[in-house]
Amino acid sequence: MEDRKAPLSQFRPRSLMLSTFRVAAINVSSTLSTYFSDQLQSEQNNEKLVDEGEITPYEADEMNEEWERREWQKRMDLLPRKIGIGLLRFHACTALMRFYEVIIGRYILCVDGKSPPITGSSHGGDNSNYEHSIDVMDKLTRDPYQASLRTSQILHNQEHSPGKVISSDGKESSTSSELYKQMYTTCLWANMIPFLAELTVQHGILLYGYGMYYMEKKNRRREREMRKRDGDEQCIDNEQETDPVDETAYALSLLFRSSHLTFSRGVSWIAASVGGAVGSVIYPGWGAVFGIQIGDTSVGALLD
C-alpha cells in the first residue's frame, strides 16, 4: 500500500496548489471551448439569415460583435464561481475517497490497525487471507501515475528481445500490449474508489436539487390553498395554471435521473481505465493521468 495517501493529504501546500491549478485549468478550458463552440453556432445562424436576405452582412457583423461582448462578459463573470464550485466538489470527492478507504481498510478488509499473522505459525489460512486483503487494498489505493512508471520500467527490464516480453500466461507478446493489459487492470482497480466517491457526490447534489424543488412546489401549493380558503379570487383564477405535485411522477423522474447518472459514471469508469492504459503506452506517467481524464470527460460529454 505504498501509494496510499493520508486522510488530509490533499490540504498539504503542494497538493493544494496542484489541485487548485488543475481544477482552474479544467474549468477555464471548458468555458473557453463552450464559448468558441457557441460563437461558431451563432455566426453560422447569422450567415444563414444573410443568405436568406433577412439581414445585411453589416447587420450580421454587428450582431456577432454584440454577441461576443455580451457572452464573453457573462461567462467571465461566472468563471470564478464555477472554479469555486469545482474546488469544493473536488475536495468533497477527495474527502469521501479517504473515508471509503478507511471503511474498506478497517472494517471490510480488516488490514488497518491489525498486526500481520506470524509467518510460519499454525494459522496458515489467516496469513493467506491477510496477504490477499493487503493485495486488494494495494490495488484499490494505487496511484496510476506511479504505477504506470513502475510497470513500464519492470516490463522493459524483462524484455528478452527488443519490444518483446513473456506475458503472465507464458506467451510471447509485445511490451506495449502487455503494458496496456496490466495498466488497464490497474486503472480499473485504482479508479474504483474515486469514481464511487464522485458518484456519491453527484447523487447528493441530485437529491438536494430534487428535494429543494419538491419542497418549493409543496410550499407554493400550501400557500395557494391558504389563499383559496381566504377567498383570494386571483389565486382561484390561476389555480388551473399550476400543476400539483405528483409524488409518483416525481419519484420516477428521480429514479430515472439516478439510474442514468449511475450508468454514465459506470461507463466513464471503464473509459477512463482504457484511456489510462492507452496513455501509459504512449507516455508512461503523465500519459496515464491525461488518458484517464480524457476517457472520463469524453464519456461525460456524450452521455450527460
C-alpha positions as CSV (number, residue, x, y, z in Angstrom):
1,M,0.0,0.0,0.0
2,E,2.9,2.3,-0.8
3,D,0.7,4.7,-2.9
4,R,-2.0,5.1,-0.2
5,K,-2.3,8.8,0.9
6,A,-3.0,10.2,4.4
7,P,-6.6,11.3,5.2
8,L,-5.9,15.1,4.8
9,S,-3.0,14.9,2.3
10,Q,-5.0,17.0,-0.2
11,F,-4.6,20.0,2.1
12,R,-0.8,20.0,2.1
13,P,0.7,23.1,0.3
14,R,2.0,21.3,-2.8
15,S,-1.1,19.1,-3.2
16,L,-3.4,22.0,-2.6
17,M,-1.6,24.2,-5.1
18,L,-1.6,21.4,-7.8
19,S,-5.3,20.6,-7.3
20,T,-6.3,24.2,-7.4
21,F,-4.4,24.7,-10.7
22,R,-5.8,21.5,-12.1
23,V,-9.4,22.4,-11.3
24,A,-8.9,26.0,-12.5
25,A,-7.4,24.8,-15.8
26,I,-10.2,22.3,-16.4
27,N,-12.9,25.0,-15.8
28,V,-11.1,27.6,-17.9
29,S,-10.6,25.3,-20.8
30,S,-14.2,24.1,-20.5
31,T,-15.5,27.7,-20.5
32,L,-13.4,28.7,-23.5
33,S,-14.3,25.6,-25.6
34,T,-18.0,26.1,-24.9
35,Y,-17.7,29.8,-25.7
36,F,-16.0,29.3,-29.1
37,S,-18.4,26.5,-30.0
38,D,-21.4,28.7,-29.2
39,Q,-19.8,31.6,-31.1
40,L,-19.4,29.5,-34.2
41,Q,-23.0,28.4,-33.9
42,S,-24.2,31.9,-33.6
43,E,-22.2,33.1,-36.6
44,Q,-23.5,30.3,-38.7
45,N,-27.1,31.2,-37.8
46,N,-26.4,34.8,-38.7
47,E,-24.8,33.8,-42.0
48,K,-27.9,31.8,-42.7
49,L,-30.1,34.9,-42.2
50,V,-27.8,36.8,-44.6
51,D,-28.2,34.1,-47.2
52,E,-32.0,34.2,-46.8
53,G,-31.9,38.0,-47.2
54,E,-33.4,38.8,-43.8
55,I,-30.4,40.8,-42.7
56,T,-27.4,42.5,-44.4
57,P,-23.8,41.4,-43.9
58,Y,-23.2,44.7,-41.9
59,E,-26.0,43.8,-39.6
60,A,-24.7,40.3,-39.2
61,D,-21.2,41.7,-38.2
62,E,-22.9,44.0,-35.6
63,M,-24.9,41.1,-34.2
64,N,-21.7,38.9,-34.0
65,E,-19.8,41.7,-32.1
66,E,-22.7,42.2,-29.7
67,W,-22.9,38.5,-29.0
68,E,-19.2,38.3,-28.4
69,R,-19.3,41.3,-25.9
70,R,-22.3,40.0,-24.1
71,E,-21.4,36.4,-23.8
72,W,-17.7,36.9,-23.0
73,Q,-18.6,39.2,-20.1
74,K,-21.3,36.9,-18.8
75,R,-19.1,33.8,-18.9
76,M,-16.1,35.6,-17.4
77,D,-18.3,36.8,-14.5
78,L,-19.5,33.3,-13.8
79,L,-16.0,31.7,-14.1
80,P,-14.8,32.4,-10.5
81,R,-17.9,30.9,-9.1
82,K,-17.6,27.9,-11.4
83,I,-14.0,27.4,-10.3
84,G,-15.0,27.7,-6.6
85,I,-17.7,25.1,-7.0
86,G,-15.3,22.9,-8.8
87,L,-12.8,23.1,-5.9
88,L,-15.5,22.4,-3.4
89,R,-16.6,19.4,-5.4
90,F,-13.0,18.2,-5.8
91,H,-12.3,18.3,-2.0
92,A,-15.6,16.7,-1.2
93,C,-14.8,13.8,-3.5
94,T,-11.3,13.5,-2.1
95,A,-12.6,13.5,1.5
96,L,-15.1,10.8,0.5
97,M,-12.3,8.8,-1.1
98,R,-10.3,8.8,2.1
99,F,-13.4,8.0,4.1
100,Y,-14.1,5.0,1.9
101,E,-10.5,3.9,2.1
102,V,-10.7,3.9,5.9
103,I,-14.0,2.0,5.9
104,I,-12.7,-0.6,3.5
105,G,-9.3,-0.9,5.2
106,R,-10.6,-1.1,8.8
107,Y,-14.0,-2.8,8.6
108,I,-14.2,-4.7,5.3
109,L,-10.7,-6.0,4.6
110,C,-9.5,-5.6,8.2
111,V,-5.9,-4.5,7.3
112,D,-5.8,-1.2,9.2
113,G,-4.8,-1.4,12.9
114,K,-4.2,-5.1,12.7
115,S,-0.9,-6.9,13.1
116,P,0.0,-9.4,10.4
117,P,-0.1,-13.1,11.4
118,I,3.3,-14.5,12.4
119,T,5.0,-16.3,9.5
120,G,5.3,-20.0,9.9
121,S,2.6,-20.2,12.6
122,S,-0.1,-22.8,12.6
123,H,-2.7,-20.3,11.3
124,G,-1.7,-20.5,7.6
125,G,-5.1,-19.7,6.4
126,D,-5.2,-16.4,8.4
127,N,-1.8,-15.4,6.9
128,S,-3.1,-16.2,3.4
129,N,-6.3,-14.2,3.9
130,Y,-4.3,-11.2,5.3
131,E,-2.0,-11.2,2.4
132,H,-4.9,-11.3,0.0
133,S,-6.6,-8.4,1.8
134,I,-3.3,-6.4,1.6
135,D,-3.1,-7.1,-2.1
136,V,-6.7,-5.9,-2.7
137,M,-6.2,-2.8,-0.6
138,D,-3.0,-2.0,-2.5
139,K,-4.8,-2.3,-5.8
140,L,-7.6,0.0,-4.7
141,T,-5.3,2.7,-3.4
142,R,-2.6,2.5,-6.2
143,D,-1.6,5.8,-7.9
144,P,-2.0,5.3,-11.7
145,Y,0.9,7.8,-12.3
146,Q,3.4,5.9,-10.2
147,A,2.0,2.5,-11.2
148,S,2.4,3.4,-14.9
149,L,6.1,4.3,-14.4
150,R,6.9,1.2,-12.3
151,T,5.1,-1.2,-14.7
152,S,6.7,0.3,-17.8
153,Q,10.2,0.0,-16.2
154,I,9.6,-3.6,-15.0
155,L,8.4,-4.7,-18.4
156,H,11.3,-3.1,-20.2
157,N,13.7,-4.8,-17.8
158,Q,12.0,-8.2,-18.6
159,E,12.4,-7.9,-22.3
160,H,14.2,-11.0,-23.7
161,S,14.4,-9.3,-27.1
162,P,13.7,-5.7,-28.3
163,G,10.0,-4.9,-27.7
164,K,9.1,-8.5,-26.6
165,V,8.3,-9.9,-23.2
166,I,6.8,-13.1,-21.8
167,S,3.3,-12.3,-20.6
168,S,1.7,-13.7,-17.4
169,D,0.1,-16.6,-19.3
170,G,3.5,-17.7,-20.6
171,K,3.1,-16.4,-24.2
172,E,5.3,-14.0,-26.0
173,S,3.8,-10.6,-26.6
174,S,4.9,-7.1,-27.4
175,T,5.9,-4.9,-24.5
176,S,3.2,-2.3,-25.4
177,S,0.5,-4.9,-25.5
178,E,1.5,-6.3,-22.1
179,L,1.8,-2.8,-20.6
180,Y,-1.7,-1.9,-21.9
181,K,-3.2,-5.1,-20.3
182,Q,-1.6,-4.6,-17.0
183,M,-2.4,-0.9,-16.8
184,Y,-6.0,-1.4,-17.8
185,T,-6.4,-3.8,-14.8
186,T,-4.5,-1.4,-12.6
187,C,-6.6,1.6,-13.6
188,L,-9.9,-0.4,-13.1
189,W,-8.9,-1.1,-9.5
190,A,-7.4,2.3,-8.8
191,N,-10.3,4.2,-10.2
192,M,-13.0,2.3,-8.3
193,I,-12.9,4.3,-5.1
194,P,-12.5,7.8,-6.9
195,F,-15.5,7.1,-9.2
196,L,-17.6,5.8,-6.3
197,A,-16.8,8.9,-4.3
198,E,-17.7,11.2,-7.3
199,L,-20.9,9.2,-7.9
200,T,-21.8,9.7,-4.2
201,V,-21.3,13.5,-4.5
202,Q,-23.3,13.7,-7.7
203,H,-26.2,11.7,-6.2
204,G,-26.1,14.1,-3.2
205,I,-26.3,17.1,-5.5
206,L,-29.1,15.4,-7.4
207,L,-31.1,14.6,-4.3
208,Y,-30.6,18.1,-2.9
209,G,-31.8,19.7,-6.1
210,Y,-34.9,17.4,-6.3
211,G,-35.6,18.0,-2.6
212,M,-35.4,21.7,-2.9
213,Y,-37.7,21.7,-5.9
214,Y,-40.2,19.4,-4.2
215,M,-40.4,21.5,-1.1
216,E,-40.8,24.7,-3.1
217,K,-43.7,23.1,-5.0
218,K,-45.3,21.9,-1.8
219,N,-44.9,25.4,-0.2
220,R,-46.5,27.0,-3.2
221,R,-49.4,24.6,-3.1
222,R,-49.9,25.2,0.6
223,E,-49.9,29.0,0.0
224,R,-52.5,28.6,-2.8
225,E,-54.7,26.5,-0.5
226,M,-54.5,29.1,2.3
227,R,-55.3,31.9,-0.1
228,K,-58.2,29.9,-1.5
229,R,-59.6,29.4,1.9
230,D,-59.3,33.2,2.5
231,G,-61.2,33.8,-0.7
232,D,-58.4,35.2,-2.9
233,E,-60.0,35.5,-6.3
234,Q,-56.7,35.8,-8.2
235,C,-55.5,32.5,-6.7
236,I,-58.7,30.8,-7.6
237,D,-58.4,32.1,-11.2
238,N,-54.8,30.9,-11.5
239,E,-55.5,27.5,-9.8
240,Q,-55.7,25.7,-13.2
241,E,-52.4,27.2,-14.4
242,T,-50.2,25.4,-11.9
243,D,-49.6,21.7,-11.8
244,P,-49.9,19.9,-8.5
245,V,-47.0,17.9,-7.0
246,D,-47.4,14.3,-8.3
247,E,-45.3,12.2,-5.9
248,T,-45.3,9.2,-8.3
249,A,-44.1,11.1,-11.3
250,Y,-41.6,12.9,-9.1
251,A,-40.2,9.6,-7.8
252,L,-40.0,8.1,-11.2
253,S,-38.2,11.2,-12.6
254,L,-35.7,11.0,-9.7
255,L,-35.2,7.2,-10.3
256,F,-34.6,7.8,-14.0
257,R,-32.0,10.5,-13.4
258,S,-30.3,8.5,-10.7
259,S,-30.1,5.4,-13.0
260,H,-28.8,7.5,-15.9
261,L,-26.2,9.0,-13.6
262,T,-25.1,5.6,-12.3
263,F,-24.9,4.2,-15.8
264,S,-22.9,7.3,-17.1
265,R,-20.4,7.1,-14.3
266,G,-20.0,3.3,-14.8
267,V,-19.2,3.8,-18.5
268,S,-16.9,6.7,-17.6
269,W,-15.0,4.4,-15.1
270,I,-14.4,1.8,-17.9
271,A,-13.5,4.5,-20.5
272,A,-11.1,6.2,-18.0
273,S,-9.4,2.9,-17.4
274,V,-9.0,2.4,-21.1
275,G,-7.7,5.9,-21.5
276,G,-5.2,5.4,-18.7
277,A,-3.9,2.2,-20.3
278,V,-3.5,3.8,-23.7
279,G,-1.8,6.9,-22.2
280,S,0.6,4.6,-20.3
281,V,1.7,3.0,-23.6
282,I,2.1,6.5,-25.3
283,Y,3.9,8.2,-22.4
284,P,4.2,6.3,-19.0
285,G,3.4,8.5,-16.0
286,W,1.6,11.6,-17.2
287,G,0.1,9.7,-20.1
288,A,-1.9,7.7,-17.7
289,V,-3.1,10.8,-15.9
290,F,-4.2,12.6,-19.0
291,G,-5.6,9.4,-20.5
292,I,-7.9,8.8,-17.5
293,Q,-9.0,12.5,-17.7
294,I,-9.7,12.3,-21.4
295,G,-11.6,9.0,-21.1
296,D,-13.8,10.4,-18.3
297,T,-14.6,13.7,-19.9
298,S,-15.3,12.1,-23.3
299,V,-18.0,9.8,-22.0
300,G,-19.3,12.6,-19.8
301,A,-19.7,14.8,-22.9
302,L,-21.6,12.1,-24.8
303,L,-23.9,10.8,-22.0
304,D,-24.5,13.8,-19.7
